[in-house]
Amino acid sequence: MSIHAVKRSQCHLAWDNSIAPVLRVQSGETITFDCLDASNGQITPESTVDAIKSLVFSQLDQVNGPVFVEGAAPGDTLQIDVLRVAPAPWGWTACIPGFGLLTDEFPEPALKIWELDTENMVTYFDEEKTIRIPLRPFAGEMGVAPGKKGAFSTIPPYATGGALFSIGDGHAVQGDGGTAIETPMNVSVRLTVRKDRPYTKTPHFTTPKVNIQDEGYYCTTGVDADMREATRAAVRNMIDFLCAEHALDRVAAYMLCSVAADLRLHEVVRWVLVLLTSMWLQIWLGGHAELRRAREFAA
């Protein structure tokens, strides 16, 4: 299996299908990305709060790529298997004026530089090391270019040929609100074109199991500025998945969501809200379709 690399300098600042790909790969190949933090290098381990005051916002939240995936056509689904995530030994969290859930109550800029123990995958909130936080690193942004012309900040992702996948915005750990320990990151993913999932209109994902008896969760998303509409979209997407993958009719799928699915608010720091509908995979006694495919693919 081929392994490709995207350098730290191969990045861009908008989701735009006119940006030339930095790499072309076949479906099923693995790519390693070397990503800067969300500040695009404006914040370093030696930075003070003055760095927050002088941030150039037009340079924030860059992503690395794009990568053209051969065979990906508009309407296909791009499966992203995250194989490895390695954060840097440092990170930062900030109060940025004008951003955040309680921005009116915290108007002054603030910056915290974290030391990350990447060997034991923990960090400490205080110098006395009485508050320990486990690291759960992930890429805060990954997606494909929109099919429509023009530059888009984040959403919505419209289908486009080749997918033009990009990734970045490394997070060492994050609460459900959407604010993280920002960090540079090295991440490896496998990109696979799926032509059997026409119902996938927004991101779907599975979570790993947390113990030997567990199977993790299958999750669908809903994105909207209105919480009720975001929730409705997340549940509707789960219903579509259950109908397509488990041969349920819409009424049965709706009932199953009512008794076996959880709803979770996952993003509040931006102008849109992200809702998750998650369903425990353990309820399928015969095995979950997506898990079986993943195991067959890995084999």
RAPEKA-V119968 format. One record per residue. N is the residue number from 1. RES is the residue in three letters. OMEGA is omega as a letter, one per 40 degrees, with the letter a starting at -180 (* if undefined). D_LAST is the distance of its C-alpha to the last C-alpha in Angstrom with 2 decimals. Layout:
n | res | omega | d_last
N | RES | OMEGA | D_LAST
N | RES | OMEGA | D_LAST
//
This chain:
n | res | omega | d_last
1 | MET | a | 12.79
2 | SER | i | 16.29
3 | ILE | a | 17.62
4 | HIS | a | 20.92
5 | ALA | i | 23.65
6 | VAL | a | 26.26
7 | LYS | i | 29.41
8 | ARG | a | 31.49
9 | SER | a | 34.26
10 | GLN | a | 32.20
11 | CYS | i | 32.92
12 | HIS | a | 34.94
13 | LEU | i | 36.77
14 | ALA | i | 36.28
15 | TRP | a | 33.85
16 | ASP | a | 35.38
17 | ASN | i | 33.99
18 | SER | i | 36.66
19 | ILE | a | 35.11
20 | ALA | i | 33.74
21 | PRO | i | 30.07
22 | VAL | a | 29.65
23 | LEU | i | 26.38
24 | ARG | a | 24.62
25 | VAL | i | 20.86
26 | GLN | i | 18.50
27 | SER | i | 16.22
28 | GLY | a | 12.86
29 | GLU | a | 14.69
30 | THR | i | 15.46
31 | ILE | i | 19.10
32 | THR | a | 21.05
33 | PHE | i | 24.30
34 | ASP | a | 27.37
35 | CYS | i | 29.31
36 | LEU | i | 32.86
37 | ASP | a | 33.98
38 | ALA | i | 35.39
39 | SER | a | 38.86
40 | ASN | i | 37.82
41 | GLY | i | 39.24
42 | GLN | i | 42.51
43 | ILE | a | 41.95
44 | THR | i | 41.47
45 | PRO | a | 41.59
46 | GLU | a | 45.36
47 | SER | i | 46.03
48 | THR | a | 48.66
49 | VAL | i | 49.34
50 | ASP | i | 51.14
51 | ALA | i | 47.77
52 | ILE | a | 47.24
53 | LYS | a | 50.73
54 | SER | a | 50.10
55 | LEU | i | 46.60
56 | VAL | a | 46.28
57 | PHE | i | 44.45
58 | SER | a | 43.74
59 | GLN | a | 41.43
60 | LEU | i | 39.31
61 | ASP | i | 35.69
62 | GLN | i | 34.57
63 | VAL | a | 30.94
64 | ASN | a | 29.14
65 | GLY | e | 28.24
66 | PRO | i | 28.24
67 | VAL | i | 25.14
68 | PHE | i | 25.21
69 | VAL | a | 21.93
70 | GLU | i | 22.43
71 | GLY | i | 22.35
72 | ALA | a | 22.97
73 | ALA | i | 26.06
74 | PRO | a | 28.36
75 | GLY | i | 27.11
76 | ASP | i | 23.37
77 | THR | i | 21.26
78 | LEU | i | 19.61
79 | GLN | a | 16.52
80 | ILE | i | 16.77
81 | ASP | i | 14.11
82 | VAL | a | 16.32
83 | LEU | a | 14.65
84 | ARG | i | 17.93
85 | VAL | a | 21.52
86 | ALA | i | 24.36
87 | PRO | i | 27.90
88 | ALA | i | 31.07
89 | PRO | i | 33.41
90 | TRP | i | 35.75
91 | GLY | a | 36.00
92 | TRP | i | 38.70
93 | THR | a | 39.80
94 | ALA | i | 42.91
95 | CYS | a | 45.43
96 | ILE | a | 46.07
97 | PRO | i | 49.22
98 | GLY | a | 48.56
99 | PHE | i | 44.96
100 | GLY | a | 43.61
101 | LEU | a | 44.41
102 | LEU | a | 47.67
103 | THR | i | 48.71
104 | ASP | a | 52.31
105 | GLU | i | 52.52
106 | PHE | a | 50.99
107 | PRO | a | 52.66
108 | GLU | i | 52.69
109 | PRO | i | 49.89
110 | ALA | a | 48.12
111 | LEU | i | 45.43
112 | LYS | i | 43.47
113 | ILE | a | 41.61
114 | TRP | i | 38.94
115 | GLU | a | 37.82
116 | LEU | i | 34.10
117 | ASP | a | 32.90
118 | THR | i | 29.42
119 | GLU | i | 28.90
120 | ASN | i | 29.54
121 | MET | i | 28.57
122 | VAL | i | 31.97
123 | THR | a | 35.17
124 | TYR | a | 38.70
125 | PHE | a | 40.95
126 | ASP | a | 44.16
127 | GLU | i | 45.57
128 | GLU | i | 46.29
129 | LYS | i | 42.58
130 | THR | i | 43.34
131 | ILE | a | 40.89
132 | ARG | a | 37.28
133 | ILE | i | 34.59
134 | PRO | i | 30.86
135 | LEU | i | 29.04
136 | ARG | a | 26.32
137 | PRO | i | 25.80
138 | PHE | i | 24.60
139 | ALA | a | 25.65
140 | GLY | i | 28.59
141 | GLU | i | 28.27
142 | MET | a | 25.52
143 | GLY | a | 26.13
144 | VAL | a | 26.98
145 | ALA | i | 30.42
146 | PRO | i | 32.77
147 | GLY | i | 33.70
148 | LYS | i | 37.36
149 | LYS | i | 39.35
150 | GLY | a | 40.41
151 | ALA | i | 39.18
152 | PHE | a | 37.84
153 | SER | a | 37.59
154 | THR | a | 34.55
155 | ILE | e | 34.42
156 | PRO | i | 34.00
157 | PRO | i | 31.03
158 | TYR | a | 31.79
159 | ALA | i | 29.38
160 | THR | i | 29.78
161 | GLY | a | 28.38
162 | GLY | i | 25.79
163 | ALA | a | 25.34
164 | LEU | a | 26.94
165 | PHE | i | 24.84
166 | SER | a | 26.54
167 | ILE | i | 26.04
168 | GLY | i | 28.39
169 | ASP | a | 30.77
170 | GLY | i | 29.18
171 | HIS | i | 29.91
172 | ALA | i | 29.81
173 | VAL | a | 30.49
174 | GLN | i | 32.06
175 | GLY | a | 33.82
176 | ASP | a | 33.53
177 | GLY | i | 36.58
178 | GLY | i | 34.82
179 | THR | a | 36.61
180 | ALA | i | 34.55
181 | ILE | a | 34.83
182 | GLU | a | 34.39
183 | THR | i | 32.82
184 | PRO | a | 31.55
185 | MET | i | 27.80
186 | ASN | a | 25.02
187 | VAL | i | 21.87
188 | SER | i | 18.56
189 | VAL | i | 16.80
190 | ARG | a | 14.27
191 | LEU | a | 16.13
192 | THR | i | 14.86
193 | VAL | i | 17.53
194 | ARG | i | 17.51
195 | LYS | a | 20.24
196 | ASP | a | 19.83
197 | ARG | a | 21.44
198 | PRO | a | 25.12
199 | TYR | a | 26.25
200 | THR | a | 24.81
201 | LYS | i | 28.05
202 | THR | a | 27.61
203 | PRO | i | 24.76
204 | HIS | i | 22.40
205 | PHE | i | 20.03
206 | THR | i | 18.28
207 | THR | i | 19.38
208 | PRO | i | 17.47
209 | LYS | a | 18.59
210 | VAL | i | 21.57
211 | ASN | a | 21.52
212 | ILE | a | 19.59
213 | GLN | a | 21.20
214 | ASP | i | 20.64
215 | GLU | a | 18.10
216 | GLY | a | 19.72
217 | TYR | i | 21.38
218 | TYR | a | 21.03
219 | CYS | i | 23.82
220 | THR | a | 25.90
221 | THR | i | 28.70
222 | GLY | a | 32.31
223 | VAL | i | 34.45
224 | ASP | i | 38.23
225 | ALA | i | 41.43
226 | ASP | a | 42.45
227 | MET | a | 40.66
228 | ARG | a | 41.18
229 | GLU | i | 39.82
230 | ALA | i | 36.73
231 | THR | i | 36.19
232 | ARG | a | 36.77
233 | ALA | a | 34.26
234 | ALA | i | 31.50
235 | VAL | i | 32.17
236 | ARG | i | 32.52
237 | ASN | i | 29.11
238 | MET | i | 27.57
239 | ILE | i | 29.55
240 | ASP | i | 28.25
241 | PHE | a | 24.63
242 | LEU | i | 25.41
243 | CYS | a | 27.24
244 | ALA | a | 24.55
245 | GLU | a | 21.44
246 | HIS | i | 23.22
247 | ALA | i | 26.12
248 | LEU | i | 28.81
249 | ASP | a | 32.14
250 | ARG | i | 33.42
251 | VAL | i | 35.85
252 | ALA | i | 33.31
253 | ALA | i | 30.88
254 | TYR | i | 33.86
255 | MET | i | 34.77
256 | LEU | i | 31.30
257 | CYS | a | 31.40
258 | SER | a | 34.85
259 | VAL | a | 33.92
260 | ALA | a | 30.32
261 | ALA | i | 29.87
262 | ASP | i | 31.18
263 | LEU | a | 32.83
264 | ARG | i | 32.87
265 | LEU | a | 34.88
266 | HIS | a | 32.75
267 | GLU | i | 35.06
268 | VAL | a | 38.86
269 | VAL | a | 39.89
270 | ARG | a | 39.97
271 | TRP | i | 41.92
272 | VAL | i | 39.05
273 | LEU | i | 37.44
274 | VAL | i | 33.73
275 | LEU | i | 33.02
276 | LEU | i | 29.74
277 | THR | a | 29.10
278 | SER | i | 26.45
279 | MET | a | 25.30
280 | TRP | a | 23.87
281 | LEU | a | 20.52
282 | GLN | a | 21.62
283 | ILE | i | 24.11
284 | TRP | a | 21.64
285 | LEU | i | 21.66
286 | GLY | a | 19.30
287 | GLY | a | 16.61
288 | HIS | a | 16.68
289 | ALA | a | 15.55
290 | GLU | i | 14.23
291 | LEU | i | 12.27
292 | ARG | i | 10.63
293 | ARG | a | 9.85
294 | ALA | a | 8.57
295 | ARG | i | 6.13
296 | GLU | a | 5.14
297 | PHE | a | 5.42
298 | ALA | a | 3.79
299 | ALA | * | 0.00
//
